[in-house]
Structures are given as C-alpha cells and as structure tokens.
Amino acid sequence: MKTVSLKIDDSIFGETERILEQLKKPRNRYINEAIADYNRKQKRLLIEQKLKQESSMVAEDSQSVLYEFEAIDYAD
C-alpha cells in the first residue's frame, strides 16, 4: 500500500463523509474502490478512442477493396 496525500473540495468531502456514515465503510476502502472504478472507466474510454482511431485508419482501405470487388465482372 502507498500513502497518498490529496486535497479534496469541501463539498465533495462533506458528501463523502455523509455517504460513509450510512455505508459504515472506512474512508480508505471507499476511496480505493472509487479510484478503481474510475480507472476501469478511463481504460474503457482509452480503448474506445484507440478503436475509433484504428477504424478510421482502415476505413479508406476497406472502401477501396469494396469498390474493387464491386467492379469485378462475375458474368464471365
């Protein structure tokens, strides 16, 4: 485990404390879970961005191949 010092907006801290009181969960555990959830979300977004970028890179080639196939005369 690593120790981290961070500054949290007063409003976020107050809301978190109210939630923790209801959940009966330690603050450290709650923050760890929140960061883990956020990391999963960010990883998904990064994969989505990469997929969009790579899809756009091959889109032109895919169109070109499609046009070539459409141009083939299958009547022979």
Stockholm file with secondary structure:
# STOCKHOLM 1.0

chainA/1-76         MKTVSLKIDDSIFGETERILEQLKKPRNRYINEAIADYNRKQKRLLIEQKLKQESSMVAEDSQSVLYEFEAIDYAD
#=GR chainA/1-76 SS CCCCCCCCCHHHHHHHHHHHHHHTCCHHHHHHHHHHHHHHHHHHHHHHHHHHHHHHHHHHHHHHHHHHHHHCCTTC
#=GC SS_cons        CCCCCCCCCHHHHHHHHHHHHHHTCCHHHHHHHHHHHHHHHHHHHHHHHHHHHHHHHHHHHHHHHHHHHHHCCTTC
//
